[in-house]
């Protein structure tokens, strides 16, 4: 089997937390992995802003050919974001987000397995 990149999420993923750990999320290196395992069991609060971030990480990984799995199932709000926005819309909005200086939130630990 290939290598798994495991994201263990903790705490609050809310609009108020945007910017907390953006550099970690943006610098995730998917190159050495063939699977992204997202563990959401440690999330205390998830709002639409946090769901956007999770959707974005999963979308970026899938776009690089990784299989994405969710340890506790994909959160309902993440599914809602995915169902509401087309990938092309997300790309445009991400460009607008970077232009506005908005940063991304999260508490995340990464572990390479395998």
C-alpha positions in Angstrom: 0.0 0.0 0.0 1.0 3.6 -0.5 1.6 6.3 2.0 -1.2 8.0 4.0 -1.1 11.6 5.1 -3.3 11.8 8.2 -4.9 15.1 9.3 -6.1 15.1 12.9 -8.3 18.1 13.5 -9.0 19.6 16.9 -10.9 22.5 18.4 -13.0 25.1 16.7 -13.2 25.5 12.9 -15.3 28.7 12.8 -15.2 32.1 11.0 -13.7 33.5 14.2 -10.8 31.1 13.9 -9.9 32.0 10.4 -6.2 32.7 10.1 -5.1 30.6 13.0 -3.1 28.0 11.2 -3.5 28.9 7.5 0.2 28.4 6.7 0.1 24.8 7.8 -2.9 24.1 5.6 -1.5 25.9 2.6 1.8 24.2 2.9 0.5 20.6 3.1 2.7 18.4 0.9 0.6 15.8 -0.9 3.5 14.7 -3.2 4.6 11.7 -1.1 1.1 10.4 -0.3 -1.5 8.6 -2.2 -4.2 8.9 0.5 -5.4 11.7 2.7 -7.2 10.5 5.9 -9.1 13.3 7.7 -9.9 12.6 11.4 -12.6 15.0 12.5 -13.3 13.3 15.8 -11.5 16.1 17.8 -13.5 18.9 16.3 -15.5 20.8 18.9 -17.3 23.3 16.6 -17.6 23.4 12.8 -19.3 26.2 10.9 -19.6 26.9 7.2 -16.2 28.7 7.2 -14.5 25.6 8.7 -16.4 23.4 6.4 -15.1 25.4 3.5 -11.6 24.8 4.7 -12.1 21.1 5.0 -13.7 20.9 1.6 -10.8 22.9 0.1 -8.1 20.6 1.7 -10.0 17.5 0.4 -10.5 19.0 -3.0 -6.8 19.9 -3.3 -5.7 16.5 -2.3 -8.2 14.8 -4.7 -7.0 17.1 -7.4 -3.5 15.7 -6.9 -4.7 12.1 -7.2 -5.1 11.2 -3.5 -7.9 9.1 -2.2 -9.6 11.1 0.6 -11.2 9.3 3.5 -13.0 10.7 6.6 -12.6 8.8 9.8 -16.0 9.7 11.2 -17.6 10.3 7.8 -17.6 13.5 5.8 -19.3 16.2 8.0 -22.7 17.3 6.8 -21.5 20.9 6.4 -18.7 19.8 4.2 -21.1 18.0 2.0 -23.3 21.1 1.9 -20.4 23.2 0.8 -19.5 20.7 -1.9 -23.1 20.4 -3.1 -23.6 24.2 -3.2 -20.4 25.2 -5.0 -18.9 23.9 -8.2 -15.2 23.5 -8.2 -14.8 26.3 -10.8 -16.7 28.6 -8.4 -14.4 27.6 -5.6 -11.3 28.4 -7.7 -12.7 31.9 -8.4 -13.7 32.6 -4.8 -10.3 31.4 -3.5 -8.6 33.9 -5.8 -10.9 36.6 -4.4 -10.2 35.4 -0.9 -6.4 35.6 -1.4 -6.8 39.1 -2.9 -8.8 40.2 0.2 -6.1 38.9 2.6 -8.4 36.5 4.3 -6.5 33.6 5.9 -7.7 30.1 6.8 -8.3 28.6 10.3 -7.7 25.3 11.9 -5.9 23.2 14.4 -4.4 20.3 12.6 -1.7 17.8 13.1 -0.2 15.8 10.2 1.2 12.4 10.4 2.7 10.4 7.5 1.9 6.7 7.8 3.4 3.9 5.8 
